Amino acid sequence: MFILGHIGITAFLASLLFFYPLLAAASSLIPDLIDKPFYILGIFPCGRYIGHTLLAIVIVGLISYLLTKRKLVALSISFGMLMHLFEDMPYFIPWFYPFVDYDFPTGPFEFHYTLKLFILDMIGLFLLIILYKRNKTFRGEVLGWMEMMQSFLKKIKK
């Protein structure tokens, strides 16, 4: 799955479960942010490595709880990461690494944006639009984040 699919599907489901949808959506990208750069640099054997494990979800969830002392924040982040793993199925996911020995796929970095990925991205975008229109809390979070980014960019330009 690609970015809009991960973000949209995760945010929509998180809102149904009363998690923070924007936080869950952002954290749904964490497994790829961990694994893909290291794979491209040749450090990891494949694009799904330690970031695509249950251990990573537990560690990031614990760190987020220790930093915020808020269970809902930690659960939202953990949910986002877990959704990423489910959304990456049926492809290779090393769920229990390093406790289980996996035969990691190897090969050069390749990415093929297929019709299936495009459809999943459009579903994610559609769900984001629905969530934005119907969920005032989500809309407020998005608008607040956008204002924060605009303020940050203005400071950089000065």
C-alpha positions in Angstrom: 0.0 0.0 0.0 1.1 3.6 -0.5 0.9 6.8 1.5 -2.7 7.9 1.0 -3.9 4.3 1.5 -2.1 3.9 4.8 -3.1 7.4 6.1 -6.7 7.4 5.0 -7.7 3.9 6.0 -5.9 4.1 9.3 -7.4 7.6 10.2 -10.9 6.4 9.3 -10.7 3.2 11.4 -9.0 5.1 14.3 -11.9 7.6 14.4 -14.4 4.7 14.6 -12.4 3.3 17.6 -12.2 6.7 19.3 -8.4 6.9 18.9 -6.8 10.2 17.7 -7.2 9.8 13.9 -4.5 12.3 12.9 -2.0 10.7 15.3 -2.8 7.2 14.1 -2.6 8.3 10.5 0.8 9.9 11.0 2.1 6.9 12.9 0.9 4.5 10.2 4.0 5.7 8.2 6.5 4.9 11.0 7.3 1.4 9.8 8.3 2.6 6.4 10.2 5.6 7.8 12.3 3.2 9.9 12.9 0.5 7.3 12.9 2.0 3.8 15.8 4.5 4.2 18.0 1.7 5.8 17.1 -0.7 2.9 17.9 1.9 0.3 21.2 2.6 1.9 21.9 -1.2 2.0 21.9 -1.5 5.8 18.7 -3.7 6.0 18.2 -6.8 3.7 14.8 -5.7 2.6 12.2 -2.9 2.9 10.3 -4.6 5.7 12.6 -5.3 8.6 12.6 -4.2 12.2 10.0 -1.4 11.7 7.5 -3.9 10.4 7.4 -6.0 13.6 5.2 -6.2 16.7 8.4 -5.5 18.8 8.7 -2.1 17.1 5.1 -1.3 17.8 5.5 -2.2 21.5 8.7 -0.1 21.8 7.3 2.9 20.0 4.1 2.7 22.0 6.0 2.4 25.3 8.2 5.4 24.4 5.2 7.5 23.4 3.5 6.6 26.7 6.6 7.4 28.8 6.9 10.8 27.0 3.3 11.8 27.2 1.9 9.8 30.1 -1.3 9.5 28.0 -2.6 6.1 27.2 -4.8 7.2 24.3 -1.8 8.8 22.6 0.3 5.6 23.0 -2.7 3.5 21.8 -3.3 5.7 18.8 0.3 5.5 17.8 0.5 1.8 18.3 -2.8 1.3 16.4 -1.4 3.3 13.5 1.7 1.2 13.3 -0.3 -2.0 13.6 -2.7 -0.9 10.8 0.4 -0.4 8.6 1.4 -4.0 9.0 -2.2 -5.2 8.2 -2.4 -3.0 5.2 1.0 -4.3 3.9 -0.4 -7.9 3.8 -0.4 -10.2 1.9 3.3 -9.3 1.3 6.1 -10.4 3.6 5.8 -9.1 7.2 8.3 -10.2 9.8 5.8 -10.0 12.6 7.8 -11.7 15.4 11.3 -10.7 14.4 13.9 -11.0 16.1 12.3 -13.8 18.1 11.5 -15.8 15.0 14.1 -16.4 12.3 12.8 -15.2 8.9 14.1 -15.8 5.4 14.2 -12.1 4.4 13.7 -11.4 0.7 16.7 -9.7 -0.9 17.2 -7.9 -4.1 17.6 -4.4 -5.5 15.3 -1.6 -4.5 12.3 -1.6 -6.8 8.9 0.1 -6.6 6.0 -0.6 -8.9 3.0 1.6 -8.6 0.2 -0.8 -9.7 -3.5 -0.3 -10.4 -4.2 -2.1 -7.0 -2.0 0.5 -5.2 -3.7 3.3 -7.0 -7.2 2.0 -6.1 -6.1 1.6 -2.4 -4.7 5.2 -2.5 -8.0 6.5 -3.9 -10.0 4.6 -1.2 -7.7 6.2 1.4 -8.2 9.7 0.0 -12.0 9.2 -0.2 -12.0 8.1 3.5 -9.9 11.1 4.5 -12.4 13.4 2.7 -15.3 11.7 4.5 -13.5 12.0 7.9 -12.7 15.6 7.3 -16.2 16.5 6.4 -18.0 14.6 9.2 -15.6 14.7 12.1 -15.2 18.2 13.6 -12.4 17.0 15.9 -10.4 15.6 13.0 -11.0 18.8 11.0 -9.8 20.9 13.9 -6.7 18.8 14.3 -5.9 19.1 10.6 -6.5 22.8 10.5 -4.4 23.3 13.7 -1.6 21.3 12.2 -1.8 23.4 9.0 -1.6 26.6 10.9 1.4 25.4 12.9 3.2 24.4 9.6 2.4 27.8 8.1 3.8 29.6 11.1 6.9 27.4 11.0 7.5 28.1 7.3 7.1 31.8 7.9 9.8 31.7 10.6 12.1 29.8 8.2 11.7 32.3 5.4 12.8 35.2 7.7 
